[in-house]
């Protein structure tokens, strides 16, 4: 009977081969795992870079938008400033027209004489009392000629003697105007206020209130200026002075 060869050598060979194969597989699996982690890291980094780039683009767009908005705002402010300057010039022109009209009315009303105050102011009646009409006309002649200091002194003298005549409010108004015309707005305000306080029913009150507002405006006191504009509009809504006050308030509304 033929004997079969032993199986132990074959099993040992297989085990050895398996061991060698196992030993060879360990480094390969580790490499694959590391490569996968590296790929994932690179992918994440690339994604982060894309997000950063997107954020930078958004920031650039936002910055450009802000710059455009600021430029647009500056342009609008410049346009508004220009319009205010134009309105200011128109108001000054309107104020000059009002002054000229008031002078014309007084010229007709009081038969203005061309004599200087140095001569006409000395006229007296037979009783030795100063002639009120001559004093007023002489003082107003100085206003018309631009001699504001002389006019102011003459009107002050007039009011000292004749504080309750029909034109006393006009005399007080022109005292304020003598300061306003020379740019002394702080001194003009209390003189115009005397017209409002001492002669509340006189026809010069609207003009005095407007000039108070304009004086405060020239002194950069908008709150007080607007207060007098609104008072003028409320009390004398149909007057030409109220129309001028509305023009001053229009940019603020």
Buried (B, 14 or more C-beta within 10 A) or exposed (E): EEEEEEEEEEEEEEEEEEEEEEEEEEEEEEEEEEEEEEEEEEEEEEEEEEEEEEEEEEEEEEEEEEEEEEEEEEEEEEEEEEEEEEBBEEBEEBBEEBBEEBBEEBBEEBEBBEBBBEEBBEBEEEEEEBBBBBBBBBBBBBBEEEBBEBBBBBBBBBBEEBEEBEBBBBBBBBBBBBBBBBEBBEBBBBBBBBBBEBBEEBBBBBBBBBBBBBBBBBBEBBEBBBBBBBBBBEBBEEBBBBBBBBBBBEEEE
